[in-house]
Amino acid sequence: MQLKRHYAVFALLALMVISSVSAAGLANSSANKQLPMLKAKDTFIVDESDKTVVLKGCNLGNWFAMEMWMMHIYDEKIKDQYTFESVLAARFGEEQKERLMDMFRANWITERDFKIIKSFGMNCVRIPIYYQLIEDDANPMKLKANAWKWMDYAVDTAEKYGIYTILCLHGAAGGQSNMGHCGVCDQNKLWDSESNKKRTIWLWQKIAERYKDRSCVVGYDMLNEPWGVSMEKQIVMFDSIYKSIRTIDKKHIIFVQGHGNVEELPDPKEKGWKNVAYSIHCYPGIFGWGRPTPETQARFLKIDLKRIDKQLKKYNVPFLMGEFNVVYTSAGGGEMMRRHFDAYAHYGWASTMWSYKVLTIPGEKRRGYWEMVTNKEPLPKINFNTSSLSEIENYFKFLSSDYIIYEELKKALTQKNPPAPLADPPPPPDPIKTAPFRDKLIGWTATDIGDIIPGGQKVYSDSKIDIYGCGADIYLSKDQFRFIWKKIKGDCEISATVNELSFVHMFSKAGVMIRGDLSDDSVFVMLNARPAGELEFACRYHRAEHVKTDGHLGHDFPGINLKLVRKGQTIESYHSKAQGQWEKFMTVTLPDLPKIAYVGIFCLSHDNTQLVKASFDNIKCVMYNEE
């Protein structure tokens, strides 16, 4: 998925008009004639007769590169594909694990899915791949016995329905970032390991050997969302992969992916790169650009795309918007997705939305859609750490059961007439450089944690406060934020309603916290909202450790209620919307949390050059055991 931290928050989201489709209700289509080979020419992708081909499609996420949130798995012991497969191998043995993974793949995507994709008016799928589909760590640089079984099936079946494929290495050996969608969380060991780099180059050579003559394959997306090292190191790796592929295959397009923009990529002519296309992933209203509103989408589509196009014309290179999604109904839903596809097509760009399929809880109120299809029936109860072999087999078989189709998106993408043009977006607000208020607090104390711009507060009462806070983040081992607190001994409760959080950054935060002390590396637990309304639970178990996080779909502002309850060394978290009942979220035990702790509300901007405004109401701090 995108340049993101992996938050499970995005697994669930919107309430819309939908319809169901039977797993058995789709007849096979007759085979299409061979798709023409595509190539890069100037800023366009063209066929053999130099006719522009606009690719419009989706990602087949979680098929060959798993992301736990897409299967509605929230388990500290199973955070990524590596731990998922490790649990199966430890419980049932390597041979059974491989059989189970084949069963999973056979049911996650079947032939009916390609016909559904075609019915959305799409002609392309991007296929994320984890390197261990083809080789494994026990036998590096050796093809597995069934290395091509699933990729061949994907390419062949897509071609049958007239659908092009883009092959993307989503998880390289060692990992090209620390994100879980690389296969292993918190790793990022590709860049400084000669062995991992050699394995990645070897892998692409093998893929090129296999598919060099397949015209239905558009090309090779070298590395998904590379991150965590300098762009110079990334470009060196891109160049090595490019050259290794070109010794075998000069016909297919090679996609070069920037982390955040195309400006950071080199001019392909200066590198000697031919038949290449550039790519980035953009999620306006989710990962940047502003809140999930039509205005944010309009600003992105009307302003930011012009900047991207200008750079592409300078480089004279085609473009793939490899991942994008509006997600939230508040941002425009399916109709806004049509605007995105149309805008990319206007520039002649290829585009593949994230993602095709996500598992959800039927009937649950949601805020938006990541998916085109989801499960119609309730998810079977499963615990991969304890469930029996037959229970796991039945769960995997369930994955090909009947669907709910996102009909609003399908209608928007296939109707003849495009939506009405968007109004010009308003200019973004001026940044807050100094706190406009520094009212005196009664019963509370304010502290700026870390070396940051001093914050402030507007005090309406001891239970209603607007905080103006700076700070880079509470994520790694050193924190920066503004904290309004009380010292509480023993068991306690802190709750508050967050009514507003101005947009500075997608990871700006406002919430409630229980903290060991006021140092920047203290143990703590917090529950907070972010500007799009998502919730984030985070804690640091031991001093100076990196923070552990989890997420939730969240709520729309205003009226996001957050609560932490301390019981000894255990802290429970709760959330609700407006007058709704509290819903229990995450529970954690912090062995190093002292008896006397700092309890209160906080905010941070995620940008050390400016402040964010967070409006709190119904602030309540209760001490249970007073000694």
N, C-alpha and C positions, 0 to 999 in steps of 0.2 A: 504494500500500500504506500502511500505518499511519504514525503519527508516529515516524518512524524515520530513522536514517541508512540509506542504502542499502548493505546488506551482501549480497554474493552468496552468503554462507554459507547463506542460507535456500533456495537453489535445490534442494538435495538433502536428503533426510531419511529414512524409516522402512522397516522390514521387516515386511510384514503379508500377510494372505490376500487375494489379488486374482484377478480374472478378466479375460479379454480379450474384446473385441467387434470384429467385423468392420466396416470402414468401409462396406461395401455391405450389411450385414445388417440394416438398419433400414428398414422400410417407412414411407412417408409416412402421416401420420395425416390424417383428414378434418378440415376446418376447424371450429374451435369457434365457437359463437355469440359475438357481440360481448361483450367483458368490460365490466362496468359501470364507470362513472367513479367514482373514489375521491376522498375529501376528508378533511380533518382535522375532527374533532369532539371537543372536550374532549381527553382524552389518548389517543384512539383514531383509527385510520384506518378509515373506514366507507364503505359503498357508498351508492347513491342512496336506498336505503330505510333508511339509518342503521344497517344491520347491520355489526357489527365484522368487518373482514377482516384476518386475521393473515397478513402477507406473510413468506414463508420462502424464501430462495433463495441465490444465489451471485453473484459478480462475474465478468463476462466479461473478465478482465484480459488485457492484452497483445494485444488485438484492434485496438482503435482508439487505444490509448495504450500504447506498448511499454515493457517493462522487460526489460533484457538478461538478467538472471538467469533469467527465466522461459523463455528460449530456450537456456539453458545457454551463453551467450556471455560469456566472460571475456577481454576484449581491451582493453588500455589505450587503443587508438585508437578503440574503439567503446564508449562508456560510456553512451549514451542514444539515444533515438530520433533526435534531431537529428544526431548524428554518424553513426548508422547510415544515415540517408537521405542525408547529405552524401557519405559514401563511395560509395554507389551512384550518386549524381548526378555526382560527379567522374569516376568510371570509365566510366559508360555514357551520361551526358547526362540532362537533366531529364525528357525524355519517357519514356525507358526506365526511369528511376527510378520514375516514377508507375505505369508498367505493372507493374513488379516489386512495388510496394507493393500494387497491386490483387490481384496473384497471391498475395501473402502473406495478405491479408485473406480471399480466397476460400477459402483452405485452412486457416487457423487455426481458424475456426469455420464449420461447415456446418449444414445442416438437421438432420443426425443428432444434433448436440449438444443441440439444444433437446428432442429426444425423450429423450435420456439425462438431462438435467436434470429433466424431468418424472418420469422413473422413480425419482428420488431423493425424490419427494414434494414437490417445490418448485413454487412458483407465481409466482416473481419473479426477475428478473435485474437487477443494477445494471450499467450499461454505461459504463465509463470512456472518456472522449473527450479526445484531444489537439486543440487548437484548429486545427492545420494540416490536420486532416481536412476542415475546412469552408472555411477561408481560408488564405492563406500570407503570409509577410512581404514577398514581392515585390508583392503586390496587397492591402494591408490594407483590411479592411472591404468586400471584394468577394467574393461567393460564388464558389468554384471551380466549374468546369463540371459536375463530378459531385459537388457538395457533399453531396447527400442520398442518394447511391447506397447507401452502406453502413449508415447509420443507418436508412434506410427498410427495408432488408433485415432488419436486426436487429429492429426494432419489428414489422414484418409477420410475420416467422417466429415470433417469440415469441408473438404474438397467436394465430397458427394453432394453437399447442399449449396455449393457455389460460394463457399466462405473461405477467404484467405486466412492464413495464420502468421502471426509474429511470434517467434520463439524467444523468450526472455529468461535470462539466468537471474532468478529472484534470490537465490541463495548460493553463493560461491563457497568453495572450500575455505574454511576459516571465517567466512562472513565478511561482506563488504561494508557493514555498518554494525552497530550494536543493537539493532532492532530485531524483534522476534521473527519478522517475516523473512529474515535471512536463513531461518531454520534453527538458529541458536541465539538466545538473548544474551546481551552483554558480552559479546565476543570481539568482533571487528579485527580479526587476525589475518585478513588477506594481505594487507598492504606491506607488512614488514616480514612476511614469511616467504622465502624463496620457494619453498616446497608448495605452499598454497598457490602462489602465482603460477608455478609450472603446471600444477594440476588444473587450474582454471584455463590456461592456454591450451593444454592438452584436451580438455573437455570440449572447448569450442572447435578445435580441429576435428574431433570425432563427430560433433553435430554437423559441421560443414560437409564432411565426407558423406554423411548419411543423406543429407537433404540438398546437396548442391544442384541436383537436377530436377528438383520438385518445384514446378512453377507456381504451385498454390501457396508456397511459403514466401511471404513478402521479404523476410529477412531476419536478422539476428540482433536482438536487443542485448548488448554485451553485459551490462551490470545494472540491476535495478536499484535505484536510489542509493548510489554510493555516497558515503558520508564518513566523516570522522578523521580525515587526513586532508592535507593541502590539495588544492586543485592541481598543482604541479604533479604530485604523486599519482593522482587519478589519471591525468592525461598520459603519463608514462605507461600506466597499465592499459589504458584504452589503446594506445599505439601498439603495444605488444600483442594484444588480442587481435586488433585489426590486421596486423601484418601476418599473424599466424593463420587467420581465416583466409586471407587473400592468397596464400600459397596453395590453397585448395579450391577456393570458390571466389571467382571475381564477378559472378552474376547477381548475387543477392545483395540487397541493401543491408548495410550495417548501421544500426542505430546507436548513437552516442548520447548518453543521458547526463544532463546537468543536474546538480542537486536542487538549485532554486531558480536558475535563470539561464538563458542561452548565452548571455554576455560573458559568462565565466569560461565558456568553451572556446577553443582556439579556432582561427580561420582554417577550415579544412584544407584549403589550397596550400597553406604554409606547412601543414603536416604531410602533405602528399596523399591525403585521404580522398578516395574517389568512390562514387556510388554510395554515399553515406546520407543519413538523415539525422537531425538532432531531435532531442526529446526532453521534456520535463513533465512533472506532475503538478497540477494545480487544483486546490480545493478551496476556492474563495468562500468565506463565511464559516469554514471549518478549521483550516490550517492557514490562517492569514487573511489579509485584505479587509477584515471588518466582521461585523456581526452577520449571522445568517438571515439577511434581509434582501429584498429585491434591489435596494439601493446599492448594496455591496456587489451583487451580481452585475448590475448595470455598470458600476465603476470598473469592474474587471473586464467585462466584455467590450466596453466602449473606449477604455483608456489603456489598460494593460496589454491587450492583444495588439494594439498598434505598436507598442514598444517592442514586443516580441517579433512582430512582422518586420519592423525596421531592421532589426539585427539579422534576421534570417535573409533578408534581401541583400544586406551587406556581405554576408557570407555566401550567398547564392546556394542555399541548402534547403531541402524539404524539412518538414516538421511533423512530429507525432506528439499529440497530447495523449501521452500513454496512460494516464490515470486522471480522472476528474469525477466529481459528483456534486450536485447541489445538496442532496440528502434531505434537508429540512423542508417541511411544508411551509414554514414561515419565510423561506427564501424563494418560493415559487414552485417547488415540486416538479412534476413531470413537464409542465409547460416551460419552466425555466431550463430544464435539461434539453428540450428541443431548441431553445435559443442558443445554448452552448454548442450543440451539434451543428446548427446552422451557421453560427459564427465561425467555427473552425472550417467548415466547408467553404465559406465565403473566401477564406484565405487560401484554399486548396490544401488544407492540412488534413492529415489522418487523425482520428480520435477514437479512443477505446475507453469507455467508462469503467469505473470500479464500482461494483463487480456484478457478475451474473447471478450468483446464488449465495444466500446467507440463511442460516437457520435462525428461527425466531420462536417466540411463544405466541401461538394463535390467540387472538382476542385481546392481547395486551395493548393498552393504549400506548401509541408510539408517536414520535415527533417527526419522523421522516423515513426515508428508504435508502439503504445502501444497495439494494438488490433489485433484480428484475423478477426473480422468482424466489419463493420461500416455501417451507413445509406447510401443508394444509392441516395435518393432524398434529396433536400435541407430541412433543419430543418424548420418547421413551426415557424412563429414569435409568441413568447409567452412571457408574463410577468406575473409571478405567483402572483404578487402583485395587478394586475389590470385586467388581462384577465378574461373573463366570464367563468362560470362553463362549458358551452358547448365547449368553446375554449380549456380549459384544458383537458376535456375528449377527444377531437379530437387529441390533442397533444399526450396524452398517447396511443391512438390507433395507432398513427403514429409509435410508437416504435417497432411495429411488422411488419413494411413495408419491402420492398425489401432491400437486403444487397449488399454491395461490400465485397468480400472475399479477404483476403491478400493471393493471389495465390503464390507469391514467397515463403512465409513461408510454405504454404501447400505442395508445390512441394519439398522444402528442407527437410521437416520432413518425407515425405513419399517415396522419391526416395530410391532405393536399395543401391546405393553406397554412402558412406559418402564423405564429402568434403576433399580436400587435406589437409594434416597436416599443422598446422600453424608454421611459422618460430619462432625460439626462440626470445623472446622480448629483446630489448636492455636494459641495466641497467638504472634505473631512474637517473635523473640528481642530482648532489650534491646540498644540500640546500644552499640558500644564507643567510649567518649569519650576514654579514655587507654590507652596501650599497657600491657598487663599484665606484659610482660617487656621488659627492655632488656639482654639478655645480651651479654657481650663477644664480639666476633667475632675469629676467628683466621684470618689470611690474607685477610680481606675488610674492606672499609670501607663504612659505611652513610651515606647522604646523603639528606635530604629536599629534593627539588627543588621550588622555589617556596615561597610563604608559606603553609604548611599546619600542621595539628596535628602535633607531633613523633610519629614512629612508633617502633617497637621491633621486637625479634625474640626468639624463643625458639630457642636454638642447641642442637641435639642433637649435631651434629658439623659439620665443615667442608663436608659434602655433604648435610646435612639441617637445614633451617632453616624455622621458621614466621615470616613477616613480618607485622607489623601496620602498615598504611600508609594514609595519607589522600591527598587530591589530587582536584582537579576532573576532570582528564582529560589525555590526550595526544592531541590531535585538531586544535586550531587552530594558533596560532603560539606559544603560551606553555604550557609543560607543568607539571604538578604530580603528583608521585608519590614513593614511597620506593624508593630504589635501593641495592642491595648489590653492590659492584663490585670489580674489579681493573683496574689499568692494564696493558694488553697492547700490545706493539709488534709490528706486522706481522700476518701471517696467524695466525688463531686459530679456536677453536671454543668455543662455550658451549652446554651442554645441561642440561636439568633435567626432572624429572617434577613436574607440578602435581597433587597429590592432593586438594586442597580449596581452594575459594574461597568464603568466606561471602557470602551475598547482602546487599548494601547497595543496589545499583542494577544494572539490566540491563547497564550499560556499565562496571561494575567490571572490573578487569583484573589478571591475574597472568601473568608470562611472562619471556622472556629478551630481552636488549637489548645492542646495540653502539652506543655513543654517542661523539660527537666530544669533548664536554667536559661539565661539570656545570652549565652555564648552562641556563636554562629554554627557550631557543630554539635549542638546538644541533641540528646534523644528527644523525640516528640511524636505526637500523632495529630493529624489534622484532617478535616473534611471541608472541602471548599467547592465553590462554583467557579466556572470560567465564563468568558464573555458570551459564548453561545449557549450557556445554560447547562453544559455538561457538569457532572460532579466528579470530583477527584478525591480519593482517599489515599493518604500517604503517611509513612512513618519511618523513623530511623531507630533501629533496635539498639544500636550501640554508638557511642560517641565517635564522630568523624567518619562513620560509614556512609556509603551511598544510600539514598532514600529508596524505599520500596513503594510502588504505587499500584493502584487499581482504579477502575473507573466505572461510571454508570451513565445511562442515557440522560439523566438530569431532567430539568423542568424549564419552562419559559419564565423569564422575568416579567413582572415582579413576583414576590411572594415565595421565594425558595427558602424553605426552612431547613436548618442544619442543627444537629445535636451530637455531642460526645458525652458519654457517661463512663466515669471511672469507677471500677470495682476492684480495689487492690491494685494489682499490676495489669489488670485487663481493662481495655477500653472498647466500648461498643459505639458504633456510629449509626445514626438514624437520619432520615430525610423525609420531607413531605412537601406538598404544594399547597399554599394558601391555608385553608381551614381543614385540609385533609389529614387523615390519621398518619402517625409516624410509621415509616417503613424501615425495618432494620436492614442495615447494609453490611459493612465489614466489621469484624472483631479481631483485635490483636492483643497479644500479651507482650509487654515491654519489661523485661527483668531489671533493666537499669533505671527505670523511672523512679526518682526519689519520692519519699513520702510527701514532702512539700514541693508542689509543682506550680508553674506559672500557667494560668488558665485565662483564655480570653478570645478576642477576635483579631483578625489580621487582614492585610491586603498587600499585594505587590504588583508592580507594573510589568515585569519581565523586560524592562528597558531602563537602564541606569541613567538615561538622559531626561526622563520625565516621570511624572506622577500619574497614578490612576486614582479615580474616585470610586469608592465603594460605599453604598448607603445601607446601613444596618438598622433594624428595628426589632422590637421584642427581645432585646438582649437580656438574658437571664443566666445568672451564675449561682448555683446552689451548692453548699457544702453539706454533705450527709453526716459525716462523723466529725464532730468537733470535740477535741480533747483538751 
